[in-house]
Amino acid sequence: MARDLRDGRIGDVMDVHPGRVWLRPLGGGREWDAKPDDVRPLTAHEQLSARLAAANARSRRLLP
């Protein structure tokens, strides 16, 4: 999991190519790409918080 520093979005890292990192939102959806310098891995605490927020959103039907 990583954070896109340009806009704060969090996603699962799906693929890495030279000069590009592909991320997908935690609840699913359209992937986006970012430059490696614009992405940083999440700490274990941040990962847990993000997954919990996604699970809560799904339970409220805000995410698929």
C-alpha positions as CSV (number, residue, x, y, z in Angstrom):
1,M,0.0,0.0,0.0
2,A,1.2,3.5,-0.8
3,R,0.1,7.1,-0.6
4,D,0.1,9.4,-3.6
5,L,1.7,12.5,-2.3
6,R,0.2,14.7,-5.0
7,D,-3.4,14.4,-3.6
8,G,-3.2,12.1,-0.6
9,R,-5.0,9.1,-2.2
10,I,-4.1,5.7,-0.8
11,G,-4.0,2.6,-2.9
12,D,-2.7,-0.9,-3.3
13,V,0.4,-1.0,-5.5
14,M,-0.6,-3.1,-8.6
15,D,2.5,-2.8,-10.7
16,V,5.8,-0.9,-11.0
17,H,7.4,0.1,-14.3
18,P,10.4,2.2,-14.9
19,G,9.3,5.7,-14.0
20,R,5.7,4.7,-13.0
21,V,3.8,3.1,-10.1
22,W,0.3,1.9,-10.7
23,L,-2.1,2.1,-7.8
24,R,-5.7,0.9,-7.3
25,P,-8.1,2.4,-4.6
26,L,-8.6,0.1,-1.6
27,G,-12.3,-0.4,-2.3
28,G,-11.6,-1.2,-6.0
29,G,-12.0,1.1,-8.9
30,R,-10.0,2.7,-11.6
31,E,-6.2,2.5,-11.3
32,W,-4.0,5.5,-11.6
33,D,-0.4,6.0,-12.1
34,A,2.2,8.2,-10.4
35,K,5.9,8.9,-10.6
36,P,7.9,6.9,-8.0
37,D,9.0,10.2,-6.3
38,D,5.3,11.1,-5.8
39,V,4.5,7.8,-3.9
40,R,5.6,6.6,-0.5
41,P,4.8,3.3,1.3
42,L,2.5,3.4,4.2
43,T,3.6,2.4,7.7
44,A,1.9,-0.6,9.3
45,H,-0.3,1.8,11.4
46,E,-1.4,3.7,8.3
47,Q,-2.1,0.5,6.4
48,L,-4.3,-0.8,9.3
49,S,-6.2,2.6,9.5
50,A,-6.7,2.7,5.7
51,R,-8.1,-0.9,5.6
52,L,-10.4,-0.2,8.5
53,A,-11.7,3.0,6.9
54,A,-12.3,1.1,3.6
55,A,-14.1,-1.7,5.5
56,N,-16.3,0.8,7.4
57,A,-17.1,2.6,4.1
58,R,-18.1,-0.7,2.5
59,S,-20.4,-1.5,5.4
60,R,-22.1,1.8,4.9
61,R,-22.2,1.1,1.2
62,L,-20.1,4.1,0.3
63,L,-17.7,1.8,-1.6
64,P,-18.5,-1.4,-3.6
